[in-house]
Amino acid sequence: MPHTVKMSPENIAEYRNVRELFENEKRRSGMTHATLGKMIGKSPKTVSAIVNARMRVTIDMGRKLARVFGVPLVQILPWTANLTADGDYADIIDDLQDLDEENQKIVRRMIRNLLDSQDNI
């Protein structure tokens, strides 16, 4: 059974993209939660939790979803827009997703500030 977490408004906005992509594919090809689950190695319940913004998407899962839907990762997880393809960043971000909501906000602000300061150099 998927672990359900409380989602922030920012998280929910991000997952609307996943829901929209899933719904489009559902209309186009009849995709179900079970079908998508098989494609990304997750159960239908986990897919339902993701599509309905009850479960966070990790970088790894975001990559799998992006592959399935044929879109860039940034369309699944917009906050990854400024990240490089460096695997170290992905591992760090996966670890940071385990933080509570308030600490996630703090870390996201810190990362955005860091990236903004690099752009100004």
C-alpha positions as CSV (number, residue, x, y, z in Angstrom):
1,M,0.0,0.0,0.0
2,P,1.4,3.4,-0.9
3,H,2.5,5.8,1.8
4,T,0.2,8.8,1.6
5,V,1.6,12.2,2.6
6,K,0.2,15.6,3.0
7,M,0.9,17.6,-0.1
8,S,1.7,21.3,-0.2
9,P,0.0,23.5,-2.7
10,E,3.3,23.6,-4.7
11,N,3.4,19.8,-4.7
12,I,-0.2,19.5,-5.8
13,A,0.4,22.0,-8.7
14,E,3.3,19.8,-9.8
15,Y,1.3,16.7,-9.8
16,R,-1.5,18.2,-11.9
17,N,0.9,17.7,-14.8
18,V,1.1,14.0,-14.1
19,R,-2.6,13.7,-13.9
20,E,-3.1,15.6,-17.1
21,L,-0.5,13.5,-18.9
22,F,-2.2,10.3,-17.6
23,E,-5.7,11.5,-18.5
24,N,-4.5,12.3,-22.0
25,E,-2.9,8.9,-22.4
26,K,-6.0,7.3,-20.9
27,R,-8.2,8.9,-23.6
28,R,-5.7,8.2,-26.4
29,S,-4.9,4.6,-25.6
30,G,-7.1,3.4,-22.8
31,M,-4.2,3.4,-20.3
32,T,-5.1,2.3,-16.8
33,H,-3.4,2.6,-13.4
34,A,-2.5,-1.0,-13.8
35,T,-1.0,-0.5,-17.2
36,L,1.1,2.5,-16.1
37,G,2.1,0.7,-13.0
38,K,3.6,-2.2,-15.0
39,M,5.4,0.3,-17.2
40,I,7.1,2.1,-14.2
41,G,7.3,-0.9,-11.8
42,K,4.7,0.3,-9.3
43,S,1.3,-1.1,-8.2
44,P,-2.0,0.4,-9.4
45,K,-2.6,1.8,-5.9
46,T,0.7,3.6,-6.0
47,V,-0.1,5.0,-9.5
48,S,-3.5,6.1,-8.2
49,A,-1.8,7.9,-5.3
50,I,0.6,9.6,-7.6
51,V,-2.0,10.7,-10.1
52,N,-4.3,12.0,-7.4
53,A,-1.5,13.9,-5.6
54,R,-1.5,11.7,-2.5
55,M,2.1,10.6,-3.0
56,R,5.3,12.4,-3.9
57,V,7.1,11.6,-7.1
58,T,10.8,10.9,-6.7
59,I,13.3,11.9,-9.3
60,D,13.7,8.3,-10.4
61,M,9.9,7.8,-10.7
62,G,9.7,11.2,-12.4
63,R,12.2,10.0,-15.0
64,K,10.2,6.8,-15.6
65,L,7.0,8.8,-16.0
66,A,8.7,11.2,-18.4
67,R,9.9,8.3,-20.5
68,V,6.5,6.7,-20.6
69,F,4.7,9.9,-21.5
70,G,7.5,11.1,-23.9
71,V,8.0,14.4,-22.1
72,P,11.1,16.0,-20.4
73,L,11.5,15.5,-16.7
74,V,10.8,19.2,-16.1
75,Q,7.2,18.7,-17.3
76,I,6.7,16.1,-14.5
77,L,8.7,17.9,-11.8
78,P,9.0,21.6,-12.8
79,W,11.4,22.4,-9.9
80,T,14.1,20.3,-11.7
81,A,14.4,22.9,-14.4
82,N,17.7,24.3,-13.2
83,L,19.3,21.0,-12.3
84,T,22.1,19.4,-14.3
85,A,22.1,15.8,-15.4
86,D,24.6,15.1,-12.7
87,G,23.5,11.9,-10.8
88,D,24.7,13.3,-7.5
89,Y,22.0,16.0,-7.6
90,A,19.3,13.4,-8.3
91,D,20.5,11.3,-5.3
92,I,20.5,14.4,-3.1
93,I,17.0,15.5,-4.2
94,D,15.6,12.0,-3.6
95,D,17.0,12.2,0.0
96,L,15.5,15.7,0.5
97,Q,12.0,14.5,-0.5
98,D,12.0,12.6,2.8
99,L,12.0,15.9,4.7
100,D,8.8,17.3,6.2
101,E,7.0,20.0,4.3
102,E,8.5,23.0,6.1
103,N,12.0,21.8,5.7
104,Q,11.4,21.0,2.0
105,K,10.3,24.6,1.5
106,I,13.5,25.8,3.2
107,V,15.7,23.6,1.1
108,R,14.0,24.5,-2.2
109,R,14.4,28.2,-1.4
110,M,18.1,27.6,-0.6
111,I,18.6,25.7,-3.9
112,R,16.8,28.4,-5.9
113,N,18.8,31.1,-4.3
114,L,22.0,29.2,-5.0
115,L,21.1,28.7,-8.6
116,D,20.0,32.3,-9.0
117,S,23.3,33.5,-7.5
118,Q,25.2,31.3,-10.0
119,D,23.3,32.8,-12.9
120,N,24.5,36.3,-11.7
121,I,28.2,35.4,-11.7
